[in-house]
Amino acid sequence: MLHHHLTRRSLILFLLICTSLTAANLFKNSEFVSTDGILPDGWQRIQNVAYPAAFQTREGILRISENSPAYNNMVSQHIELDTGRSYHFEVEYQSDFLSWPGVVSYSWVDEQGKNLHEPKFILKTQDRQTSWKKAQAVLSCPDPQKARGIKIYLVNYSRGQTGDRPIFFRRPILCDYQQRKTAFFSGDGVEPDGIFETAEGSGRDILPKILFPHNMTNTPAGIPYKLEKGEVGFLRLDTGRIKSEQLAIQVEIPPGVSIEPYFFNSATGFLQQERPEKQTSGRVEFAARRRNWLVWSNGILFVADDNVPEEFSIRVGLNDADSQQTWQHEIPVRQVQGKYSGQYRKSQKFIYDSYQNFPVRRIDYAGGAGPLAIRLRNH
């Protein structure tokens, strides 16, 4: 069993940070103060079978056990906010080996507080984690005209296990993306210290070996991305591990596959298509430049024509000319029969795949979107 105690020094430091950022953090009771010792005040318990004993809150730490008859041992908070803006979210967690996933997820809601879509994952883990790590995301609403707020969920799923395997949460932060402080930066699921090593004698940061912990697909490495036949796929290119390094990008694709990369433009607040520097048969190259890597929805749209085999791969390479570091990612793709009707996609304005949704409305169509983006918009 894991035990956690905040030292007096770390508690004072955390309270000072919270005091300085009170106006920025949109969560109520982000310090997890609890009157009853069960739930943090201002947070809601959600379970299909009521079992408060699965929860414990002490010294600013929320503990959720899988030893529960409920399937969804969940704590949630509904925050009303300006859905036309982007927001930075992060929370720290530790966990035991879990029989079923420990999860951080979110959903945009309407003015009645009703979910506009199924909750989307920020974190999904069953691994043992004995030091505090940070799960983070940049949250941007795909339909700000309908949405009036957001719900954040902290979850330990269960099947009635008798073993007491918990997940712990502390220090949730939700703030305007443009007003986030340096203290908010956490990397992508890791502590800020130790992400970047320094090359001896150079004074230059060396980037980590793994830039995309989500493997660009929200699945473990080697698991095929499921592409609906005849539709457009999406590979994630968001990460907190790159910061603003100028990396060149190379994408290798089989004949019959087309791609369009999009990166967030901080000046316009939209996704802007990136044009290739060089393109040959089976290889597309993009010049090294500064990019905003942190924003979720950076990605590569892709489509396969009728002659492409049902299973194929896309290879994405990155190169940092200064440090001579290179990274190679191979993403297996499996084409599958359509799951949703065109009416579903049209009403939601989401691109389909098995694990995530792509916010079509964030693309800068006026700035010259490509045919794949236009295909999504006009679907």
Number of C-alpha atoms within 10 A of each C-alpha: 7 12 6 12 11 12 9 9 9 11 14 12 12 15 13 12 13 17 11 11 17 14 9 16 20 19 20 18 17 21 20 23 18 20 11 11 15 18 24 25 17 15 19 14 20 18 18 11 12 14 15 15 11 21 24 18 22 18 15 19 23 26 22 30 26 29 22 26 18 21 17 20 28 23 21 18 18 20 18 18 14 15 21 15 14 18 23 23 24 24 23 21 26 21 26 19 15 21 17 18 18 29 21 26 17 22 21 29 23 16 11 9 16 15 17 15 12 10 16 17 16 21 21 17 17 16 15 14 16 13 12 17 20 23 22 27 23 20 24 20 23 20 19 17 10 14 24 21 22 23 18 24 24 26 28 34 23 22 14 12 15 12 12 14 22 23 26 26 23 21 19 22 23 24 23 19 17 11 10 18 12 7 9 18 17 21 23 24 23 19 16 17 9 9 18 16 13 12 12 9 6 9 9 13 14 19 20 15 12 13 19 19 18 19 19 23 23 20 15 11 15 11 14 17 25 19 24 21 18 14 19 21 24 25 22 21 22 25 24 24 24 23 14 13 18 17 21 18 20 21 21 19 20 16 14 13 17 18 21 19 22 24 23 24 17 13 6 10 14 18 25 23 23 15 15 14 13 11 13 8 9 14 15 19 19 18 16 16 11 12 18 18 20 24 25 22 26 25 23 22 20 20 20 24 13 11 9 14 14 13 14 17 16 18 15 21 16 20 18 17 13 11 13 8 14 15 14 13 18 16 20 17 19 17 19 15 10 14 11 11 8 10 10 11 15 14 9 15 20 19 22 21 21 13 12 17 18 21 18 20 18 17 24 20 17 7 12 12 17 20 12 18 23 14 11 17 17 9 14
